[in-house]
């Protein structure tokens, strides 16, 4: 069934909520069933050796430890895939109403396929992953996007998933938890808090952007016109507003990566200093960062109807902001080269500002950026709270913002920041390990403003 309007979508969404039999409750670690702590390392893992483990992460500068924390280690590569098809000349996405145990609102709009390798190989001994055949094997559809992308480097150890967009080449049987939505309707739903999930946002960001047909003409909205030009333009070098072309951007990025003088490695969870474990949680002694908890889950529409698992539970809400400025009629985003301990390549391109749960604007080092985040510091073009991965994180939300600043905002910025057009960023999304998960989410948010 094709849903053509927001009213039709919300009617279906309410129906899926009523049809589901969902419950999530906290349990002590000894109720985790197939999960347990290794007696030698203290690592928390599954009896099968699959899915993921909670281990320790150690960061060293030379021979000195400067940081240690728990981290989720999930070495297998899962599939995040959206099946697309044209109906009456309009591109539609097959989207799923999917329950995840960490979702604050139970159901969120998810990709067609959102599955770890352990899940689609049925390690859980449950049912098969629906529509997987469209993304793997000889009979899959026409692949439009296929790229490995990273996930949260603060909470995962070198985690990455296969982001795919596949054009269906034949009839696709319908299931009640899935509906075809026009791409523009999916983008419109980005204006609703906690609705479009993180996995859908990262795949949507990798989807080639379709510039509106009337983009050559002025709409009378200076911000939208500047945004559309930003999707088209690869700017010439102009000194203060970013490097010219791919070579210049990659030179700036490589320079940031070569400046890293720390190393990170996994360590036994039992050896992580400053953290403690009791029957119910693993937490930092200062109670400022996050904790690891255990939950028991019931979900009637999942491959397995009941299971237990650990979840990472952040203390509060994060914030991710792209500062934007129009230069010669084209919108540019201020991009940060951001190191994170769990990233495979140590540094990725990130939003201008990213604050973890528990941090406030005082954690922003640059005074001109702190000013931009304060009320009256700029024009807020996008401002929604969206959820992070509900399969691994418990009620993890980030306030995503796009703030437009004026000509009084500094053009010359420190070396770890760079002005870029949207086109420069989307060109890089054909490859992995350039844009981090928060930057990709914000690009999907930005596309909803066109």
C-alpha positions in Angstrom: 0.0 0.0 0.0 1.2 3.5 -0.9 0.8 6.3 1.7 0.6 9.6 -0.1 -0.2 12.0 2.7 0.8 12.7 6.3 -2.8 11.9 7.4 -2.6 8.5 5.8 0.8 7.9 7.4 -0.3 8.8 10.9 -3.4 6.6 10.5 -1.2 3.6 9.6 1.3 4.6 12.4 -1.5 4.6 15.0 -2.7 1.2 13.8 0.8 -0.3 14.1 1.1 1.0 17.7 -2.2 -0.6 18.6 -1.4 -3.9 16.9 2.0 -4.3 18.7 2.5 -6.2 21.9 5.6 -4.4 23.2 7.2 -4.3 26.6 10.7 -3.4 27.8 11.7 -3.6 31.5 15.0 -3.3 33.3 16.3 -6.5 34.9 19.5 -7.3 36.9 22.4 -8.7 35.0 21.9 -12.2 36.3 18.5 -12.3 34.5 20.2 -11.8 31.1 19.8 -15.4 30.1 22.3 -16.1 27.3 24.5 -13.1 28.3 27.1 -13.1 31.0 30.4 -11.7 32.3 33.6 -13.4 31.3 35.3 -14.5 34.6 38.8 -13.5 33.4 38.2 -10.2 31.5 34.9 -9.1 32.9 33.7 -8.5 29.4 29.9 -8.8 28.9 29.0 -11.0 26.0 26.5 -13.5 24.4 27.0 -17.3 24.9 27.1 -17.7 21.0 30.1 -15.4 20.7 28.0 -13.3 18.3 26.0 -10.1 18.4 28.2 -7.8 20.4 30.3 -7.5 23.6 30.8 -4.7 26.2 34.5 -4.4 26.7 36.9 -1.8 27.9 38.5 1.0 25.8 41.9 2.4 26.7 43.3 5.6 25.2 47.0 6.3 25.6 49.3 9.2 24.9 52.7 7.7 24.6 53.0 5.3 27.5 50.4 7.0 29.7 46.7 6.2 29.9 44.6 9.3 29.5 41.1 7.8 29.2 39.3 4.5 29.8 35.6 3.6 29.5 33.3 0.7 28.5 32.6 0.4 24.8 30.4 -1.7 22.6 32.4 -4.0 20.3 30.4 -5.3 17.4 32.8 -6.4 14.7 30.3 -7.9 12.2 28.9 -5.7 9.5 25.1 -5.4 9.3 22.9 -4.2 6.5 20.9 -0.9 6.6 18.9 -0.9 3.4 16.1 1.1 1.8 14.2 -0.4 -1.1 13.0 2.2 -3.6 10.6 2.2 -6.5 8.9 4.6 -8.8 5.1 4.9 -8.8 3.6 7.3 -11.4 7.1 8.8 -11.8 7.6 9.5 -8.1 10.3 7.9 -6.1 9.0 5.9 -3.1 10.8 4.3 -0.2 9.6 1.1 1.5 9.8 2.0 5.2 9.2 -0.1 8.2 7.5 0.5 11.5 10.1 -1.1 13.7 10.3 -1.6 17.5 13.7 -1.4 19.2 14.1 -1.9 22.9 15.9 1.4 23.5 13.4 3.6 21.6 11.8 6.1 24.0 8.5 5.8 21.9 8.6 2.1 21.0 8.1 2.4 17.2 10.2 4.4 14.8 10.3 4.7 11.1 13.1 2.5 9.9 14.8 1.2 6.7 13.4 -1.7 4.8 16.1 -3.9 6.2 17.9 -3.1 9.5 19.7 -6.2 10.6 23.0 -7.3 12.1 24.7 -10.2 10.4 23.9 -12.3 13.5 20.2 -11.5 13.0 19.9 -12.2 9.3 22.0 -15.4 9.7 19.4 -16.3 12.4 21.8 -16.9 15.3 18.8 -16.0 17.4 16.9 -19.0 15.8 14.0 -16.6 14.9 12.3 -15.9 11.6 14.0 -14.6 8.5 14.6 -10.9 7.9 11.9 -9.6 5.6 13.0 -8.3 2.2 16.7 -9.3 2.7 16.7 -11.0 -0.7 16.4 -7.6 -2.4 19.8 -6.6 -0.9 21.9 -9.8 -1.1 22.4 -12.6 -3.6 22.0 -12.9 -7.4 18.4 -11.9 -7.5 18.7 -8.6 -5.7 17.5 -5.4 -7.3 19.6 -2.6 -9.0 22.0 -1.2 -6.4 22.1 2.6 -6.3 24.1 3.0 -3.1 26.4 0.5 -1.3 28.9 2.0 1.2 30.3 1.2 4.6 29.6 3.9 7.1 30.7 4.3 10.7 28.6 4.8 13.8 29.1 6.5 17.1 32.8 6.6 17.8 32.2 7.6 21.5 30.2 4.4 22.3 31.2 1.9 19.6 34.6 0.3 18.9 35.1 0.7 15.1 31.5 -0.1 14.3 30.3 0.2 10.7 27.3 -0.9 8.7 26.6 -1.4 5.1 24.3 1.5 3.9 22.4 0.4 0.8 19.7 1.8 -1.5 18.3 -0.7 -4.0 15.8 -0.1 -6.8 13.2 -2.8 -6.9 13.0 -4.4 -10.3 9.8 -6.4 -9.8 6.7 -6.8 -7.7 7.3 -6.5 -3.9 4.9 -8.4 -1.6 3.5 -6.2 1.1 3.6 -6.7 4.8 1.5 -4.9 7.4 4.6 -3.4 9.1 5.9 -1.9 5.9 4.6 0.9 3.6 5.7 2.7 0.5 6.2 6.4 1.2 7.1 9.1 -1.3 10.7 10.3 -0.6 9.4 13.8 0.0 7.0 12.5 2.7 9.8 10.7 4.5 11.7 14.0 4.5 8.7 15.9 5.8 8.5 13.5 8.7 11.9 14.7 9.8 10.0 17.5 11.4 8.6 15.1 14.1 10.7 14.3 17.2 11.8 10.7 17.6 10.1 9.5 14.4 12.7 8.7 11.7 15.3 6.5 13.3 19.1 6.8 13.1 19.5 3.9 10.7 17.0 5.5 8.2 18.7 8.9 8.5 22.1 7.5 7.6 20.9 5.7 4.6 18.8 8.7 3.4 21.9 10.9 3.7 23.7 8.6 1.2 20.9 8.7 -1.3 21.6 10.9 -4.3 19.8 14.2 -3.7 17.2 15.1 -6.3 17.3 18.9 -6.8 13.8 20.3 -7.2 12.8 20.9 -10.8 12.2 24.5 -10.2 15.5 25.1 -8.5 16.8 27.3 -11.3 14.3 29.9 -10.4 14.3 32.0 -7.3 11.6 31.0 -4.8 11.7 34.3 -2.9 13.1 32.4 0.1 16.8 33.4 0.3 17.7 30.5 2.6 16.1 27.9 0.5 17.6 29.3 -2.7 21.1 29.3 -1.1 20.6 25.7 0.1 19.6 24.5 -3.3 22.7 26.1 -4.8 24.8 24.4 -2.1 23.6 21.0 -3.4 24.8 22.0 -6.9 28.0 23.9 -6.3 31.6 22.9 -5.9 33.0 26.3 -5.1 36.3 27.8 -6.3 38.9 28.5 -3.6 38.3 31.9 -2.1 40.7 31.8 0.9 38.6 32.3 3.9 35.6 30.1 2.9 37.1 26.7 2.3 39.5 24.9 0.0 38.9 24.3 -3.7 37.7 20.9 -4.9 38.2 17.4 -3.6 42.0 17.7 -3.4 41.8 20.7 -1.2 39.1 19.3 1.1 41.0 16.0 1.5 44.2 17.8 2.1 42.6 19.7 5.0 41.1 16.4 6.3 44.4 14.5 6.1 46.2 17.3 7.9 43.8 16.9 10.8 44.3 13.2 10.9 48.0 13.4 10.9 47.9 15.6 14.0 46.6 12.8 16.2 49.1 11.8 18.8 47.1 9.3 20.9 46.3 5.7 20.3 43.3 3.6 21.4 42.9 -0.1 22.0 40.5 -2.6 23.6 41.2 -3.7 27.1 39.4 -6.0 29.6 36.3 -4.4 31.1 37.4 -5.5 34.5 40.5 -3.3 34.3 38.7 0.0 33.4 39.5 2.5 36.2 36.8 4.9 37.4 33.9 2.6 36.6 32.0 0.2 38.9 29.6 -2.7 38.5 26.8 -3.9 40.7 23.9 -6.2 40.1 22.0 -3.7 37.9 24.4 -1.5 36.1 28.0 -0.6 35.0 28.5 3.1 35.7 31.2 5.8 36.0 31.9 6.7 39.6 31.0 10.3 39.0 27.6 9.4 37.4 28.1 11.9 34.6 28.7 9.9 31.4 26.6 6.8 30.7 25.8 3.4 32.2 25.2 -0.1 30.9 22.0 -1.7 31.9 20.1 -4.9 31.1 16.5 -5.3 29.7 14.0 -7.9 29.0 12.0 -7.3 25.8 8.7 -8.6 24.4 7.9 -7.7 20.8 5.2 -9.7 18.9 6.3 -8.5 15.4 10.1 -9.1 15.7 12.0 -12.1 14.4 12.2 -13.3 18.0 9.2 -12.5 20.3 11.1 -12.3 23.6 14.8 -11.8 24.5 17.2 -10.1 26.9 20.2 -7.9 26.2 22.4 -5.1 27.5 21.9 -1.5 26.5 24.1 1.6 26.9 22.1 4.3 28.7 23.4 7.9 28.3 22.7 10.4 31.1 20.8 13.1 29.3 20.4 14.5 25.8 23.1 15.3 23.3 23.3 18.2 20.8 24.6 18.3 17.3 24.7 21.6 15.3 25.7 22.7 11.8 26.4 26.4 11.7 25.6 27.7 8.2 26.4 30.9 6.4 25.4 32.1 2.9 28.4 33.2 0.8 27.8 34.8 -2.7 24.3 33.2 -2.7 25.4 29.7 -1.7 25.0 28.1 1.7 28.1 26.8 3.3 28.3 24.6 6.4 31.1 24.8 9.0 32.5 21.3 9.3 34.7 20.1 12.1 37.4 17.5 11.8 36.5 15.6 15.0 38.6 12.9 16.7 36.7 10.1 18.5 38.4 7.2 20.2 36.3 4.5 18.8 36.5 5.4 15.1 38.4 3.1 12.8 40.2 6.1 11.2 40.4 8.2 14.4 39.0 11.3 12.8 35.9 12.0 10.7 34.1 15.1 9.5 31.5 16.2 12.0 29.0 18.9 12.8 30.3 22.3 13.9 29.4 21.4 17.4 28.6 18.1 19.0 27.9 17.9 22.7 27.5 14.5 24.4 24.8 13.9 27.0 25.6 15.9 30.2 27.6 18.5 28.4 26.4 22.1 27.9 27.7 25.1 25.8 30.5 25.7 28.3 32.1 22.6 26.8 32.5 24.4 23.4 36.1 25.7 23.3 35.6 28.4 20.7 33.9 31.6 22.0 32.4 32.6 18.7 30.7 29.2 18.5 29.4 29.4 22.0 27.8 32.8 21.1 26.2 31.2 18.0 24.5 28.6 20.2 23.0 31.1 22.6 19.5 32.5 22.1 19.8 35.3 19.4 23.1 34.0 18.2 21.6 33.0 14.8 18.5 32.0 12.9 17.5 28.4 13.8 16.4 26.7 10.6 16.0 23.2 12.0 15.5 22.1 15.6 14.3 18.6 16.5 15.2 15.9 19.0 15.9 12.6 17.2 16.8 9.2 18.6 20.0 7.3 18.2 20.3 3.6 17.7 17.5 2.0 19.7 19.0 -1.5 19.4 22.0 -0.6 21.4 21.2 2.6 23.3 18.5 3.2 25.8 16.5 6.4 25.3 19.4 8.1 23.6 18.3 11.4 22.1 20.2 14.2 20.3 18.9 17.7 19.7 19.8 18.3 16.0 20.0 21.9 14.9 20.9 23.9 11.8 21.7 27.5 12.8 22.2 30.2 10.1 24.6 33.0 11.1 25.1 36.4 9.4 28.0 38.3 7.9 29.3 39.2 11.4 30.2 35.6 12.1 34.0 35.0 11.6 34.9 33.8 8.1 38.4 32.9 9.2 38.2 29.8 11.4 40.7 27.6 13.2 42.4 24.8 11.3 40.1 22.1 12.6 37.1 23.8 11.0 36.3 24.2 7.3 33.6 25.9 5.3 32.1 23.4 2.8 29.0 23.3 0.5 26.5 20.5 0.8 27.7 19.2 -2.6 31.2 18.8 -1.3 29.9 16.7 1.6 27.5 14.6 -0.4 30.3 13.8 -2.9 32.2 12.3 0.0 29.3 10.1 1.0 30.0 7.8 -1.9 32.9 6.6 0.4 33.0 5.5 4.0 34.8 7.0 7.0 34.6 10.6 5.9 31.3 11.9 7.5 30.4 10.7 11.0 26.9 9.6 12.0 25.9 12.9 13.4 26.9 14.8 10.3 25.0 12.3 8.1 21.9 12.7 10.3 22.1 16.5 9.9 22.4 16.3 6.2 19.2 14.3 6.1 17.6 17.0 8.3 18.9 19.7 5.9 17.4 17.9 2.9 14.0 18.2 4.5 14.3 22.0 4.3 14.5 22.1 0.5 
